[in-house]
């Protein structure tokens, strides 16, 4: 039973994506800022540096309160090495389409 406790702590959905995707999810109620003022979302645009995306993804995978990471597939392509290296069940990574980039099932992360 000790291994189930960490899963119960994972109550949040995080998102890394374009402004429309993140805004939609925030309006749906997934937004959260923890006691250290760290949000569970990152808006990515053409000016967002790649190291910021990589750092945020790494942070989200290490947080004990995040169960699912939603990431636009075109953003996931930018950090494909990190996405593919993530083998843990939690947090689960779900690649989603964006308004301007259709979803390609052949590119999706496979566990």
C-alpha positions in Angstrom: 0.0 0.0 0.0 2.9 2.4 0.5 3.4 2.8 -3.3 -0.2 4.0 -3.7 0.3 7.0 -1.5 2.3 9.0 -4.1 -0.3 8.4 -6.8 -3.0 9.9 -4.5 -0.9 13.0 -4.2 -0.9 13.5 -8.0 -4.0 15.6 -8.5 -2.9 18.2 -11.1 -2.8 18.3 -14.9 0.0 20.4 -16.4 0.2 21.9 -19.8 2.9 23.1 -22.1 1.6 24.6 -25.3 0.5 27.5 -27.5 -1.6 30.3 -26.1 -4.9 29.0 -27.3 -4.4 25.5 -25.9 -3.1 26.8 -22.5 -5.9 29.4 -22.2 -8.5 26.8 -23.0 -7.2 24.5 -20.3 -7.0 27.3 -17.8 -10.6 28.3 -18.5 -11.5 24.7 -18.0 -10.0 25.0 -14.5 -6.7 23.2 -14.5 -4.6 26.3 -13.5 -2.7 26.1 -10.3 0.2 28.0 -8.7 1.9 26.2 -5.8 3.3 27.6 -2.6 6.6 28.3 -4.3 4.8 30.4 -7.0 5.4 27.8 -9.6 2.5 27.4 -12.2 1.5 24.1 -13.8 1.5 25.6 -17.3 3.8 27.2 -19.8 2.7 29.2 -22.8 5.1 28.6 -25.7 5.4 30.9 -28.7 8.1 31.6 -31.3 10.1 33.7 -28.8 10.2 31.0 -26.1 13.7 29.7 -25.8 14.2 25.9 -26.1 16.0 25.7 -22.7 12.9 27.1 -21.0 10.7 24.4 -22.6 13.2 21.7 -21.6 13.5 23.1 -18.1 9.7 23.3 -17.6 9.2 19.8 -18.9 11.8 18.4 -16.5 10.3 20.3 -13.6 6.8 19.0 -14.4 8.1 15.4 -14.5 9.7 15.8 -11.1 6.8 17.4 -9.3 4.9 15.0 -7.0 1.5 16.7 -7.5 1.3 16.4 -11.3 -0.4 13.3 -12.8 -0.7 14.3 -16.4 1.3 16.6 -18.7 -0.5 17.8 -21.8 1.8 19.1 -24.5 1.1 20.3 -28.0 2.6 17.9 -30.4 4.6 20.5 -32.3 6.2 21.6 -28.9 6.9 18.0 -28.0 8.7 17.6 -31.3 11.1 20.3 -30.1 12.0 18.2 -27.1 11.5 14.8 -28.5 14.6 13.4 -26.8 13.3 14.3 -23.4 9.8 13.1 -24.2 11.0 9.7 -25.5 13.4 9.3 -22.5 10.5 9.6 -20.0 9.5 6.1 -19.2 7.7 6.5 -15.8 3.9 6.0 -15.5 3.5 9.2 -13.6 3.2 11.8 -14.8 1.7 10.5 -18.0 2.5 12.5 -21.1 -0.3 13.2 -23.6 0.5 14.9 -26.9 -2.4 17.1 -28.1 -3.0 18.9 -31.4 -3.1 22.7 -31.6 -5.2 25.0 -33.8 -2.4 25.6 -36.2 -0.7 22.2 -36.2 -2.7 19.0 -36.9 -2.0 15.9 -34.8 0.2 13.2 -36.4 -0.3 9.8 -34.6 3.0 8.5 -36.0 4.9 11.0 -33.9 3.2 10.4 -30.6 5.1 9.2 -27.6 4.8 5.5 -26.9 5.3 4.1 -23.5 
